[in-house]
Amino acid sequence: MDRILIRGGHRLQGRLPISGAKNAALTLMPCALLTEEPVTLRNLPRLADVDSFGHLLNQLGASTHTEGARPEDFGRVMTIRAARLTATHAPYDIVRKMRASILVLGPLIGRAGEATVSLPGGCAIGNRPIDLHLKALAELGAEIEVTAGYVKAIAPGGRLAGGCVTFPVVSVGATENALMAAVAARGGSRIENAAREPEIVDLCKMLVAMGASIDGIGSETLEIEGRDRLYGTTYSVMPDRIEAGSYACAAAITGGSLDLIGAHAADMRATLQTLTEAGVTVTEHKNGILVEAAGGLGPLTLSTAPYPGFATDMQAQFMAMLCKADGASVLTETIFENRYMHVPELARMGADIQVRGRTAVVRGVDKLVGAPVMATDLRASMSLILAGLAAEGETHVQRVYHLDRGYERLEEKLSAVGADIERVSDG
């Protein structure tokens, strides 16, 4: 099994390219199920989750063809064509690998009028039920049954009627599924208390490029007029704001300077503002974002929240960074109840962190020390990489398959800006 070996203590400096967004890519790929025509996605990151989703689309009858990018390049161009759906059943052996697989539910029922999808897997970061997904589809006219680990959804008469969806709490995935179902409904639909993440905006823009009618893009209320037919398109995946934020933390924790090429500042205001509050210098320019940390880091008090608030997907990385801050920081996790599994591993490296319920108090330490550590989920993995970059000695990060799900060729990018990092195979 592979592991990441880091010899810490090196200041990072240079240009670092930001890949296409994982969370956007896994939302845009199922849109191809809504049309018989080919859909081409550019700037698609090379990630295990993207490959898994491609296999799932193949199971449903779609062809996937990758072109236009050399193996040594970052990103890919993929053309997906679902001229004829040969199945509307998404099996457990694929869906269990990642939670995003549930996003075939909306487009399948939207186009085929039926779908049977296994309950999803993914990172073990807490309870993430799909009740809101099912509630939304039911309000659009679907008949839903959950049995033997599968969701079975049917549109009476073969097509959803459309309707009004009101979410009691904000849900990114449920908003995405509702959108992809509503654009193919017979009538109009309204989604209230919709998620506003940049990835939702990206999804809306692609659906509009395919011929969908969506008003209120970027707001909490979306108005959709269903279409009888959607069309193929060519679309570029947005830059990954979480990857950009993670590498910004890498610059900060090593006292370095990284020019994050391709990053969109407008998509990550909360992250950049919080970095600034910690004493990091952030400069926006036409090609990306320059992050510089010449001085020490100050402590923070922060709480995760739905967009435009501070992203839960950045909490673990900031926690690692704040292990080197001068003073005590207080972090509160409001989205997932089990997202502190990286704390014991950081403690093995000398971190001083106390957790009480959903609040963690991080007291900065003079130094972190390399150690063997075990990744528990995707963002926790990155927090251990960050700690390893700043630690004295060697850090060995096990279970790197978590990293491969969300960070494109991480060790290559970090090596290019001064990190002593490599992937080691244990046979």
Residue, then its C-alpha position, 0 to 999 in steps of 0.5 A: m500500500d502506498r504512503i506519503l513520506i515528508r521530510g519537513g522544515h522546508r519553506l514553500q515558494g513558487r507557482l502552483p497550478i490549481s486543478g479543476a474542482k472535485n466537487a464541481a466535476l462530480t456534479l457536472m458529470p451526471c448532467a450528461l445523463l440528461t441528453e442524448e448528445p455528447v457532453t465534453l468537460r474540460n479541466l477535469p481533475r485526475l482523481a480517483d473519484v472522477d474515475s469511479f464516477g466515470h465507471l458508474l456512468n458506463q454502467l448506466g450506458a454512457s460512453t466516456h472518452t478521454e482526450g486532449a491531455r498528455p499523461e504528464d499534464f494536469g487535468r483532462v478533457m472527457t467526452i461523455r455520451a449517453a445516447r441510450l441509457t441501458a440501465t437505471h440501476a446504480p449498484y452498491d459496488i460502485v456507489r459505496k465508494m463515494r457519496a457523490s454517486i447519489l447525484v445520478l438519482g436526479p438526472l436518471i428520474g428526470r430523463a428515464g422516469e425511474a431510478t434505483v440507486s444504492l445508498p451512498g458511501g464516502c468519507a466517514i465524517g458523520n451522519r449525512p442522510i439523504d432524506l433531503h434528496l428524497k424529500a425534494l424529488a417527492e415534491l417534484g412528483a416522484e414516488i420514492e421507496v427505500t428498501a434493502g439498501y436502495v432508493k427506488a424512485i418512479a415518475p408517474g406517467g414517465r415524467l416528473a410534474g415539477g413543483c415547489v421544493t423548500f429545504p428546511v436546512v441548506s443541502v448542497g447535494a440535495t439542491e444539485n439533485a433537485l436541479m438536475a431533476a427539475v430541468a427535465a420536468r414537465g412543468g415549472s419548479r421552484i427551489e427555496n433555501a437552495a445552497r449557494e456554493p460556487e459549485i451550484v452556480d457552476l452546475c446551473k451555468m452548465l445546465v443553461a448551456m445545455g438548454a435549461s431555463i434557470d432564474g435566480i442563479g447564485s441566490e437562495t431561490l431558484e426558478i426552473e422551467g422544465r424542458d422537453r429536451l436538453y442538448g450537448t455542450t462543452y464546458s470547463v470545470m471551475p477551479d478547486r477552491i478547496e484545493a486552493g485554500s489547502y495550498a494557501c495553508a501550506a504557504a502559511i504553515t511553512g512561512g512560504s510564498l505560493d502563487l496559486i495559478g488559476a484560483h478564483a478569489a471570488d469563490m473563496r472569500a471566507t477562506l481568504q479573509t480568515l487567512t488575512e486575520a491570521g496574519v497571512t498576506v493575500t494578493e489577488h491578481k488576474n492569474g490567481i492569488l499570491v499567498e505570503a506568510a513572512g511573519g508569524l501566525g496569529p490565533l483565530t476564532l472561527s466556525t464552519a457554515p454553509y456558503p458564503g461562510f467558512a467551509t467545513d472542507m477547510q476546517a481540518q487544514f486550518m486546524a493544522m495551520l493553527c498548530k503553529a500559531d502564537g496563541a490559542s484558537v477556537l474552532t467550531e464545526t457546525i456541519f458534521e458532528n464527526r469531523y475531528m478524527h484528525v485530532p489524535e493524529l495531529a497530537r502524535m506530531g506534538a499538537d496541543i488540541q482539546v475537543r469538547g463536543r463540536t468545539a476544538v481549542v488549538r494551542g500553538v506549539d513551538k514545533l511539530v515533530g514528524a511521526p507515522v500517522m493515519a489518514t481518516d478522510l479526505r480533508a483530514s489527510m491534507s491536514l496531516i500533509l500540512a503538519g508534515l510540511a512544517a514538522e521536524g523530521e519525517t512524517h509518514v502518512q498512511r491511507v493515501y487513497h483518501l488524498d487521491r480522491g480529492y487532490e490531483r498529483l499532490e506530491e508533484k505539485l508540492s515538490a515543484v515548490g520546494a517540499d521534500i515529499e514523495r510517494v512510497s510503495d510498501g509492495 
